[in-house]
């Protein structure tokens, strides 16, 4: 078991080094675009707060902008995972992977997670720089940083596991991008990717805060701004529960699919 895990961790490490080799491509191809989005929303929230004051109880202008930075860094970090898996399935390239001494979908997840760590770091740095220049900083205690990293990584993993389940639908519908689009919109709206869930009516807020989407965006982002150990443990445990739930689905789903795939040759 440990040798298998070491194998997959090595895959992530290799992709981290590869991403660092092409770091400027990542910065100019993705990070600057996201930093531009943060710039636009920072101006929008500045105007809204100037005209209406405190829009969401407990959130200042700076907190709203930094909330967006954290949410964007987490959600956009895994890249185009569903499309990459879909392309492997459509092209037949997956047949070559299935003959290798590793689980295909786990391999792809560790590849994406390695790249995602670099994306997350760069988006946080450049997006944070834009936020700081426009609205200033927010107070984050040093003792909370390790715990925030834990929930951020779990949020990335949750997002990745759900994306893995979605990607396998490409075996039936050829292109799972449409399902991924729907999922991204659910994350956008009910996951609190752009704005905290407090903007919704109480009943909608309560339902949305329970859904897995919110544990990959809203809860980690809010925890970064309003930290408490009670909230951390609650978010941590629910994230583990949702990740476990989707991993179980992924395992059974993947085993069912592999039985249907015939691999000829190497």
N, C-alpha and C positions, 0 to 999 in steps of 0.2 A: 504493500500500500504506500509506504513512504517513498519507495523507488519510483512508483508511478507519479506521485505528487511532485517529487524532485524533477522528474522529466518535464512535467507541464510547467513548473516554475521556471525551468531553464528556457522553455519556449517563450514565456513572458519576458524574461530577462534579455533574450536575444532580440525581441521586438522592441524593447526599450532602447537598446543600443542602436538598433536600426533607425528608430525614430529620431534619436539624437543626431544621427548622421545627416538626416534630412530635415533638421530642425527649422531651417529657414523656409523650406517649402511648406511646412505646417503653419508657421507664423503668417506667411503671406497668403496661403491658400485658405486658411480657416480662422485663425485666431484674430486677425485684424478685422475680418468681417463681423465676428461676434463682438469685438470691442466697439465696432461702429454701432451695432444694435444697442449696446449698453449706453453709448453716448446719446443716441436718439431718445431712449427711454429716460435717461437722466434729465435731459432737457424737458421732456414731457412732464415728469413728476415735479420738476422745479416749478413749472407753470401752474400745475394743479395745486401744489402746496401753497404757492404764493396767493392763489385766488380763494382757496377753501380752507386753508390751515391744515390741521391734522385730519387726513383722509381716513386712516385706519387707526383706531385706538391702540396706543402703545408703539406705533411705528412713526419714527421721524423721517424726514426726507432722506437723510443719509442711510438710514436703515432700509428704506425701500429700494434704494439703488444697489446697496450691497447685497440685499436679498436676491436681486436679479443676478448679480455676479455669481453668487454661490449656486443658484439654480441652473444657470447656463453652463457653468463649469462641470457640474455633475451630469446633467442630461445629455449634453452634446459630446461628452468625452468619448463615448464608445464608437462614434462615427457611423458608417453605413454598414453595420453588421448584417442586417437582414438582406440587403442587396448583394453583399459579397457571398453569403451562403446561397442565395437564390441563383446567382450567376454560376456557382459551382454545380448546382443541380441541373440547371438548364443546359449547360455546356457538356455535362457528363464528366466533368473533372472530379466530381465526388467519388467516382469509381476508383480512381487512383488513390484517394485518401483512405478509402475503406479497406485497402489491402495493407495499410501501414500498421505498425504495432502500437496504435493509440486510438482512442475514441475520437471520431471526427469532430463532433460538436463540442466536446470538451477542449480539443485542440484549438478550434476556432475561437472559443471563449477566452482562452488564455492568451492567444495572439491579440485579440481585441482589447483584453484587459491591460496587457503590457503597453500597447499604443495609447490606450485610454488614460493611463497614469500620466503620460507626457502631455496629452491634450488637456487634461484636468489642470495640471500645474501651470501650463502656459496660459490657458484661459483665465485662471485665477490671478496670475501675475499681470497680464496685460489688461484684463477687464478691471482688476483692482486698481491699476494705475489710472485708468480713465475715471473710475469712480472717485478715487482720492482727489484727483485734480479738479473734479467738478463739484463734489459735495463734501469733500473731506473724509476723514476716517471714521471708524466706529470702534467702540471699546470692546476688545476681546481679551479675556484673561488668559495668561500663559498656561495656567493649569488646565484649561478647557481644551487646548489645541490637540493633544493626543486623542481625546475622546471625540472631538469633532472630525478628526481624520478617520476614525473608526466608522462613524456613521456615514461619512462621505463615501468611503470605500464600499461599505455595505449597500449604499444607495446605488452606486455604479454597478455592483454585482446584481442587485435586484433588477435593475433596468436591463442588464445583459441577459439574465436568465429568461426574463419575459420575452426579450427580443429573440432568443434562441428558440423558444416555443413557437413564436410567430413565424420564424424563418423556415421551419420544417413544413409549413403549409405549402411551400413551393413545390412539394412533391405532387400536390393535387391541383393547385391553381396556377402553376408555372411561375407566377410572379406574386410574391407575398408583400410587395411594396405597398399595395393598397391597404392591406391589413395593418402594416406598420404605420402608414399614414394616419389611420383611424386611432391607433394606439398613441401616436405622438400628440394627436389633438386631445385625447382624453387626459394625457399627462399635462398638456398645455392648460386645459380648462380645470379639470378636477384634481390635478396633481399640484396645482399652485406653482407652476413653473415661472410665471411672470409676476403674478400678484399673490399675496397671502390669501388663504381661504376665508379669512374674516370678511372679505368683500361680499360674500354670499349670504343669503338668508340663513338663519340658525340651523334649520333642518338640513338644507343642502350642505352647509359647512360640516355638520356632524357626520353626514353620510360620506362626503368626500374625504374627510380626515381619516376615515377608517379604511378606505380603499388603498390598494398597493401603490397606485400612482403617487399618492401624497407622501409615501415613505421613500420615494426616490427623488423628491424635489422639495415639497413644502416643509416637512418636518425637519430634515437636515439643515435646510437654509434658515429656518426660524431658530433652530437650536444654536446656530452659529452666532446669532444676534442676541438671543435671550436664553442664555445657558443656565441650566440647573441639572444637578445629578439625577434628580427624580425624573425630569424629562428625558435625559440621556438614556437611562435604563429602560424607560417605557419605549422610546423609539428603537433602541437597540434590540429589545426582545421581540417587538412586532416585526422589525425588519428580518430577523432570523426566522420568524414564523412564516412570513410571506415567501422568503427565499426557499425555505424547506418545502413549502407547498408547491411552488413552481418547479423546483428540482424534481420532485416526485412525478409531476405531470410530464416533465421533459424526459425523464428516464423511461417511463412507460410508452410515451409517444415515440421516442427514438427507437426503442426496441421493436415496436410494431412496424415502424417504417423500414428498418433494416431487414426485417424478414421479407419485405416486399421487393427489396432491391436485389437484383442478380448481378454479381460482379464476375465478369469474364476477363481472364488474363491478369496482367500486373498493373 
